[in-house]
């Protein structure tokens, strides 16, 4: 199993130990495949049993043997991007990066006739599943650019600056849409709120951790019930294999996983089902490519990066057109996917593509807000910075807060967008079509998560004040934008004081006022929203026993007087 380098451990104990093998989308790659030949679960985590057995590697010289990058010494005096001094890019084994390998001629080193070769650019992809820090990568010269997940990048840029270095993301390379999920096996666990009193296995300070924190923060659980959700942090050395093993062995009630372990767990465990996933929270987890700021400051470096970004985007187009070739690129270059294909078949590898979007120019433009609308990247960067500072993930808690706009170099995507009118037009189009019939169907199921928002109204009034609008802007809108493909139920609710009939009428009018505002000012399709007036009928807090929730009676009533946004959609 891949291990953290001693240097990486020494540089950043908190993050790298927490992230090692987890943010690398295949850390512990061989152990991930530790299920029986018949698909039976592997062994539980190392605390109770040995690590799962490793699959037998392919024989040297076989057609399945991964292609390896050349070990020749580079000529640092040669132009960057030339055959003797290629642009070096650090990756981990993850199917989201297949387009890059396709662009390189299904190889780690640029092949003759490949998309990169046609741009007169030589790229060497370096597979580093031990996940060294960016400071280590950039300072050693191992690579000039490296992958990072959206949450990991928000954690690491402050640490990079603390080391006297810096970097910028230059493109969004993929967007998970179903490839990350909270799963459970008990049929009674249908929502995030149902996790109260349950145990959840995950890897600390990873996209799984950030996703769960975000979901719980946005849930209707009281503080006491949120605290009752017990996270079980699997050792980083176990990777997601350990998370899956704990779930499959029944040691925990739920787990947060990403593919391929997500797909394997859902297949292997009877009754396993998705509670909440990026299939609904489509604007939450991205992968980005980060380049050394010193490279980006030089004109020749800028020219190389422009070609690099353009070639990757062309690789996206090629991979989408021929996904079977994308599978071959992964199997040929990366041991993890060779082993996975040997055990599960190439069809299984191809099936993973359904849960991730290889982001082309149009997707980058949409996510980055370059054609109007919200800059989802900056919103997510800021959100994860908040989450992980509060969770204690930063190696130095006093690290400066970095403005999201200072974490991304927009020049390269903007340059491509200016020359591609078709991409600009596509980016400006709605990504999802919503309908009343689909709204009705979706809201007949149980909500995946419900967010209570205290929207202030004058007594007996349903008029949305300026102050109330700011509350909607700050608390509801980001939640809706996170869940880009979801339908929502917006409900008005009241406490038990007053008559039920009047509370029902007033709460429905208040919910409608909120939806009208969201449609008029934020341009959300009205077809995404169901309006409900619950009055006092669906309390979040039992006013007769408020103390049991650690609340005063007035605090309990205030919680019940909230406007709630419930998420419905594909799981």
C-alpha positions in Angstrom: 0.0 0.0 0.0 1.2 3.5 -0.8 2.5 5.3 2.2 3.2 9.0 3.1 6.7 10.1 2.5 8.7 10.9 5.6 9.2 14.4 4.3 5.4 14.9 3.8 4.7 13.7 7.3 7.2 16.1 8.7 6.0 19.1 6.8 2.3 18.9 7.6 1.3 16.4 10.2 -2.3 17.5 10.6 -3.3 17.7 7.0 -1.2 15.2 5.2 -1.8 12.5 7.8 -5.5 13.3 7.6 -5.6 13.6 3.9 -3.0 11.0 2.9 -4.6 8.2 1.0 -7.9 9.9 1.0 -7.7 12.9 -1.0 -5.6 11.0 -3.4 -8.5 9.4 -5.0 -6.9 6.0 -4.8 -4.6 6.0 -1.8 -4.2 2.4 -0.7 -5.1 1.5 -4.3 -4.3 -2.2 -4.0 -6.2 -2.6 -0.7 -9.3 -1.0 -2.2 -9.7 -4.1 -4.3 -9.6 -6.3 -1.3 -12.9 -8.1 -1.8 -13.3 -11.7 -2.5 -13.4 -13.0 -6.0 -17.1 -13.5 -5.6 -17.6 -9.9 -4.5 -17.8 -10.6 -0.8 -16.7 -7.9 1.6 -13.1 -7.6 2.6 -11.9 -7.6 6.2 -12.7 -4.8 8.7 -10.2 -2.1 9.5 -6.7 -2.9 10.9 -7.9 -2.2 14.4 -9.7 -5.6 14.3 -8.2 -7.5 11.4 -5.4 -7.4 8.9 -5.7 -5.3 5.7 -7.4 -6.9 2.8 -5.3 -9.1 0.5 -3.7 -7.4 -2.5 -4.6 -8.6 -6.0 -1.9 -10.3 -7.9 -0.3 -7.8 -10.3 -0.1 -8.5 -14.0 3.0 -10.2 -15.3 5.7 -7.9 -16.6 5.5 -7.4 -20.3 1.8 -8.2 -20.5 -0.4 -5.8 -22.4 -2.0 -4.7 -19.2 1.2 -3.5 -17.7 1.0 0.2 -17.0 3.2 2.6 -19.1 5.8 4.3 -17.0 7.2 7.8 -17.4 10.8 8.0 -18.5 13.4 8.2 -15.7 15.9 10.2 -17.8 17.3 13.4 -16.3 15.8 16.6 -17.5 17.7 19.4 -19.1 16.7 22.3 -16.9 18.3 24.7 -19.3 16.1 23.6 -22.2 12.8 25.4 -22.8 10.0 24.2 -20.5 7.7 22.0 -22.4 10.4 20.7 -24.8 11.3 17.0 -25.1 14.2 17.3 -22.8 12.5 19.5 -20.2 8.8 18.5 -20.2 6.1 20.2 -18.1 5.7 17.9 -15.1 2.3 17.5 -13.7 1.5 15.6 -10.4 -1.6 13.4 -10.5 -3.1 10.5 -8.5 -4.8 7.5 -10.0 -8.4 8.8 -10.5 -10.7 8.4 -13.5 -11.4 12.2 -13.5 -8.0 12.7 -15.0 -8.5 10.3 -18.0 -8.8 13.2 -20.5 -5.3 14.3 -19.7 -3.9 10.9 -20.4 -5.9 10.8 -23.6 -4.5 14.1 -24.6 -1.0 12.7 -24.1 -1.5 9.7 -26.4 -2.7 7.3 -23.6 0.6 7.7 -21.9 2.4 9.5 -19.1 4.9 10.9 -21.5 3.7 12.8 -24.6 3.4 10.6 -27.6 4.0 11.5 -31.2 0.8 12.5 -32.9 -1.0 13.2 -29.6 -3.0 16.3 -28.8 -0.2 17.7 -26.8 2.4 16.8 -29.4 0.3 18.7 -32.0 0.6 21.8 -29.7 4.4 21.3 -29.6 4.1 20.7 -25.9 5.7 17.9 -24.0 4.0 16.9 -20.7 5.1 14.3 -18.2 2.4 13.1 -15.8 3.9 11.9 -12.5 1.6 9.6 -10.5 2.2 10.4 -6.8 -0.2 8.4 -4.8 1.7 9.2 -1.6 0.4 12.8 -1.8 3.3 15.0 -1.0 2.5 18.6 -0.1 2.5 21.3 -2.8 5.4 22.8 -1.0 7.3 19.6 -1.4 6.3 19.2 -5.1 7.1 22.7 -6.1 10.3 23.2 -4.1 11.8 19.8 -5.2 10.9 20.4 -8.9 9.0 17.1 -9.0 6.3 18.9 -10.8 5.2 22.5 -11.7 1.5 21.7 -11.5 -0.5 19.3 -9.3 -4.1 18.1 -8.8 -6.1 19.2 -5.8 -9.8 18.7 -4.8 -11.7 21.9 -4.1 -11.7 21.4 -0.4 -8.1 20.2 -0.2 -6.9 23.3 -2.1 -8.7 25.6 0.4 -6.8 23.8 3.2 -3.4 23.8 1.5 -3.0 27.2 -0.1 -2.5 28.9 3.4 0.1 26.2 4.2 1.8 26.8 0.8 2.1 30.5 1.6 3.4 29.8 5.1 6.2 27.9 3.3 7.1 31.0 1.3 5.5 29.7 -1.9 2.2 30.1 -3.7 0.1 28.7 -6.5 -3.1 29.3 -8.4 -5.7 27.0 -9.8 -5.7 27.3 -13.6 -8.7 25.1 -14.5 -11.5 22.9 -13.1 -10.7 19.4 -14.4 -13.7 17.5 -13.1 -16.9 17.8 -11.1 -18.3 14.9 -9.1 -22.0 14.3 -9.7 -22.9 11.2 -7.9 -19.3 10.0 -7.2 -19.4 11.1 -3.5 -22.2 10.1 -1.2 -23.4 9.4 2.3 -24.7 5.8 2.4 -26.5 3.7 4.9 -27.9 0.2 5.2 -30.8 0.6 7.6 -33.9 1.4 5.5 -35.0 3.8 8.3 -32.1 6.1 7.5 -33.5 8.1 4.6 -32.2 11.6 5.3 -29.3 13.5 6.9 -31.6 14.1 9.9 -31.9 10.3 10.4 -28.2 10.1 11.2 -28.9 11.4 14.7 -27.6 8.9 17.2 -25.8 6.9 14.4 -22.2 6.2 13.6 -20.7 7.3 10.3 -17.3 6.1 9.0 -15.2 8.5 6.9 -11.7 9.8 6.3 -10.9 13.0 8.2 -10.2 16.3 6.4 -11.2 14.9 3.0 -14.1 15.7 0.6 -16.1 13.1 2.6 -15.6 15.0 5.8 -16.4 18.4 4.3 -19.5 17.1 2.6 -20.9 15.6 5.9 -20.1 18.7 7.9 -21.8 20.9 5.3 -24.9 18.6 5.2 -25.2 18.5 9.0 -24.7 22.3 9.3 -27.6 22.7 6.8 -29.9 20.2 8.5 -32.8 20.7 10.8 -31.1 18.8 13.6 -30.7 20.6 16.9 -27.2 21.2 18.2 -27.6 18.3 20.6 -28.8 15.9 17.9 -26.0 17.0 15.6 -23.6 16.2 18.4 -25.2 12.7 18.6 -23.9 11.9 15.0 -20.7 10.0 15.8 -18.0 10.2 13.2 -15.7 7.3 13.1 -12.4 8.5 11.5 -10.7 5.6 9.7 -6.9 5.7 9.8 -5.5 7.4 6.8 -3.3 4.4 6.0 -6.5 2.4 5.5 -7.8 4.8 2.9 -11.3 4.5 1.6 -10.7 0.7 1.6 -10.9 0.9 5.4 -14.1 3.0 5.3 -15.7 0.5 3.0 -14.5 -2.4 5.1 -16.0 -0.9 8.3 -19.3 -0.3 6.5 -19.4 -3.8 4.9 -18.6 -5.5 8.2 -21.4 -3.7 10.0 -19.1 -1.8 12.4 -20.9 1.5 11.6 -24.4 2.6 10.6 -23.3 4.7 7.6 -20.3 5.8 5.6 -19.2 8.7 3.4 -17.4 7.3 0.3 -16.3 8.2 -3.2 -15.9 5.9 -6.3 -14.9 3.2 -6.8 -15.3 2.3 -3.2 -18.8 3.9 -3.2 -19.9 1.7 -6.1 -18.4 -1.4 -4.5 -20.0 -0.8 -1.1 -23.5 -0.2 -2.7 -23.1 -3.4 -4.6 -21.7 -5.6 -1.8 -24.0 -4.7 1.1 -27.6 -5.8 1.0 -29.9 -2.8 1.6 -27.1 -0.3 1.1 -28.5 3.0 -0.3 -27.6 6.6 -0.9 -28.9 9.1 1.6 -27.3 12.2 0.1 -24.9 12.6 -2.8 -23.3 14.9 -5.3 -25.8 13.7 -7.8 -28.0 16.3 -6.0 -25.2 18.5 -4.5 -23.7 19.0 -7.9 -21.9 22.2 -7.2 -19.9 21.1 -4.1 -16.9 19.0 -5.0 -14.5 19.9 -7.9 -11.0 18.8 -8.8 -8.7 21.6 -9.9 -5.2 21.9 -11.4 -2.9 24.1 -9.4 0.4 25.5 -10.8 3.4 27.1 -9.1 3.0 30.9 -8.9 6.6 31.3 -10.1 5.7 29.5 -13.4 2.6 31.7 -13.8 4.6 34.9 -13.4 6.8 34.3 -16.4 5.7 34.9 -20.0 7.2 31.6 -21.2 5.5 29.8 -18.3 2.2 31.4 -19.1 2.5 30.2 -22.7 3.2 26.7 -21.6 0.3 26.7 -19.2 -2.0 28.0 -21.9 -1.1 25.1 -24.2 -1.4 22.7 -21.2 -4.9 23.9 -20.4 -6.0 23.9 -24.1 -4.7 20.3 -24.6 -6.5 19.1 -21.5 -9.8 20.6 -22.7 -9.3 18.9 -26.1 -8.7 15.7 -24.2 -12.1 16.2 -22.5 -13.7 16.4 -25.9 -11.9 13.3 -27.1 -12.6 11.3 -24.0 -16.3 12.1 -24.1 -16.4 11.0 -27.8 -14.6 7.7 -27.1 -15.0 6.6 -23.4 -13.7 3.2 -24.2 -10.4 4.7 -25.2 -10.4 6.7 -21.9 -10.7 3.4 -20.1 -7.7 2.1 -22.1 -5.7 5.2 -21.2 -6.3 4.6 -17.5 -5.6 0.9 -17.6 -2.4 1.4 -19.7 -0.9 4.1 -17.5 -2.0 3.5 -13.9 -1.5 0.4 -11.8 -4.7 1.0 -9.9 -6.9 0.9 -12.9 -5.1 -2.1 -14.3 -5.8 -4.0 -11.1 -9.4 -2.7 -11.0 -10.0 -3.8 -14.6 -8.4 -7.2 -13.9 -10.7 -7.8 -10.9 -14.0 -6.0 -11.9 -13.7 -5.7 -15.7 -13.3 -2.7 -17.9 -17.0 -2.2 -18.0 -17.0 -1.5 -14.3 -14.2 1.1 -14.8 -16.3 2.7 -17.6 -19.4 2.8 -15.3 -17.5 5.1 -13.0 -17.6 7.8 -15.7 -21.3 8.3 -15.1 -20.7 9.9 -11.7 -18.1 12.4 -12.7 -18.2 15.3 -15.3 -15.0 15.9 -17.2 -15.2 19.6 -17.3 -14.6 21.2 -20.7 -14.4 24.9 -21.5 -18.2 25.4 -21.2 -18.3 23.7 -17.8 -15.3 25.8 -16.5 -17.1 29.0 -17.7 -20.3 28.0 -15.9 -18.6 26.9 -12.6 -16.4 30.0 -12.6 -19.3 32.4 -13.3 -17.7 33.7 -16.5 -21.0 33.9 -18.4 -23.1 35.4 -15.6 -24.4 33.7 -12.5 -22.7 32.5 -9.4 -19.0 31.7 -9.3 -19.4 28.3 -7.7 -15.7 27.7 -7.4 -15.1 30.8 -5.2 -18.2 30.1 -3.2 -17.0 26.5 -2.5 -13.4 27.6 -1.8 -14.7 30.1 0.9 -17.1 27.5 2.4 -14.5 24.8 2.8 -12.0 27.3 4.2 -14.6 28.1 6.9 -15.4 24.4 7.5 -11.8 23.3 7.9 -10.6 26.2 10.0 -13.4 25.4 12.4 -12.6 21.7 12.3 -8.9 22.3 13.0 -7.6 21.0 9.7 -5.1 23.7 9.0 -1.5 23.0 10.1 -1.3 26.5 11.3 -4.7 27.8 12.5 -3.4 31.4 12.3 -2.7 31.1 8.6 -4.1 34.1 6.7 -7.5 33.8 5.1 -7.0 33.9 1.4 -9.6 35.6 -0.8 -11.1 33.0 -3.2 -10.3 35.2 -6.2 -6.7 35.1 -5.2 -6.7 31.3 -5.5 -7.5 31.0 -9.2 -5.8 32.4 -12.4 -8.7 33.0 -14.8 -6.5 34.0 -17.8 -6.3 30.6 -19.4 -10.0 29.7 -19.4 -10.9 33.2 -20.3 -8.6 33.1 -23.3 -10.2 29.9 -24.6 -13.7 31.2 -23.9 -13.1 34.3 -25.9 -12.2 32.2 -28.9 -15.0 29.7 -28.5 -18.5 31.2 -29.0 -20.1 27.8 -29.0 -18.7 27.1 -25.5 -19.8 30.5 -24.3 -23.3 29.9 -25.6 -23.5 26.4 -24.1 -22.2 27.7 -20.7 -25.0 30.3 -20.5 -27.8 27.7 -21.0 -29.6 26.0 -18.1 -27.9 22.8 -17.1 -31.1 21.1 -15.9 -34.7 21.3 -17.1 -37.2 21.4 -14.3 -40.9 20.6 -14.6 -44.0 20.6 -12.4 -44.5 16.9 -13.0 -41.0 16.1 -11.8 -41.4 18.4 -8.8 -44.6 16.5 -7.8 -42.8 13.1 -8.2 -39.7 14.2 -6.3 -41.5 15.7 -3.4 -43.6 12.6 -2.8 -40.4 11.0 -1.4 -38.7 11.9 1.9 -36.5 14.9 1.8 -32.7 14.2 1.9 -32.0 17.2 4.1 -34.0 20.1 5.5 -32.5 23.5 6.3 -34.4 25.7 8.7 -33.9 29.5 8.1 -35.2 32.1 10.4 -36.8 34.6 8.0 -38.2 37.5 10.0 -41.7 38.8 9.3 -43.7 41.4 11.1 -46.4 40.1 13.3 -49.4 38.9 11.1 -47.5 39.9 7.9 -46.2 37.9 4.9 -44.2 40.8 3.5 -40.6 40.0 2.9 -38.6 42.9 4.4 -35.1 44.0 3.2 -33.7 42.4 6.3 -35.5 39.2 5.5 -34.3 39.3 2.0 -30.7 39.4 3.2 -31.4 36.3 5.3 -32.7 34.5 2.2 -29.6 35.7 0.2 -27.1 34.6 2.8 -28.6 31.3 4.1 -31.0 29.9 1.5 -29.4 30.8 -1.8 -26.0 29.1 -1.2 -27.8 26.0 -0.1 -30.0 26.0 -3.2 -27.0 26.6 -5.5 -25.0 23.8 -3.9 -27.8 21.4 -4.8 -27.9 22.3 -8.5 -30.2 19.5 -9.7 -32.5 19.4 -6.7 -36.2 20.2 -6.2 -37.1 22.0 -3.0 -40.1 22.3 -0.7 -40.2 25.8 0.9 -42.5 25.6 3.9 -43.7 28.2 6.3 -43.9 27.1 9.9 -45.2 28.5 13.2 -45.0 27.8 16.9 -48.1 26.6 18.8 -49.3 30.0 19.9 -52.4 31.4 18.1 -55.1 29.4 16.2 -54.1 26.6 13.9 -56.2 27.9 11.0 -54.6 31.4 11.1 -51.1 30.0 11.4 -51.7 27.7 8.4 -52.8 30.6 6.2 -50.0 32.9 7.3 -47.3 30.3 7.0 -48.3 29.4 3.5 -48.3 33.1 2.5 -44.8 33.6 4.0 -43.5 30.6 2.1 -44.9 31.9 -1.1 -43.3 35.3 -0.5 -39.9 33.6 -0.1 -40.3 31.6 -3.3 -41.5 34.7 -5.2 -38.3 36.4 -4.2 -36.1 33.5 -5.2 -37.7 33.4 -8.6 -37.7 37.1 -9.2 -34.3 38.1 -7.8 -32.2 35.0 -8.2 -33.8 33.6 -11.4 -34.4 30.1 -10.1 -37.1 28.3 -12.1 -40.4 28.3 -10.2 -40.8 24.7 -11.2 -38.1 23.8 -8.6 -40.2 24.9 -5.6 -43.2 23.4 -3.8 -44.9 25.8 -1.4 -46.3 24.5 1.8 -47.9 26.1 4.9 -47.4 23.8 7.9 -48.5 26.2 10.6 -47.7 24.4 13.9 -48.1 20.9 12.5 -44.4 20.0 11.9 -42.5 21.3 14.8 -38.7 20.8 14.9 -38.8 21.1 18.7 -41.3 19.7 21.1 -42.4 22.8 23.0 -43.6 20.7 25.9 -40.1 19.4 26.5 -37.8 22.1 25.2 -35.3 21.4 28.0 -34.6 17.9 26.7 -33.1 19.5 23.6 -31.0 21.9 25.7 -33.3 24.8 24.7 -35.4 27.3 26.5 -39.1 27.5 25.6 -38.6 30.7 23.5 -35.6 29.1 21.7 -37.7 26.1 20.9 -40.6 28.2 19.6 -38.1 30.3 17.5 -36.9 27.1 15.9 -40.4 26.1 15.0 -41.1 29.6 13.5 -38.7 29.0 10.7 -39.0 28.9 6.9 -37.6 25.5 5.8 -36.0 24.4 2.6 -36.1 20.7 2.0 -34.0 19.0 -0.7 -35.5 16.4 -3.0 -34.0 14.8 -6.0 -31.9 12.0 -7.4 -29.8 10.0 -4.9 
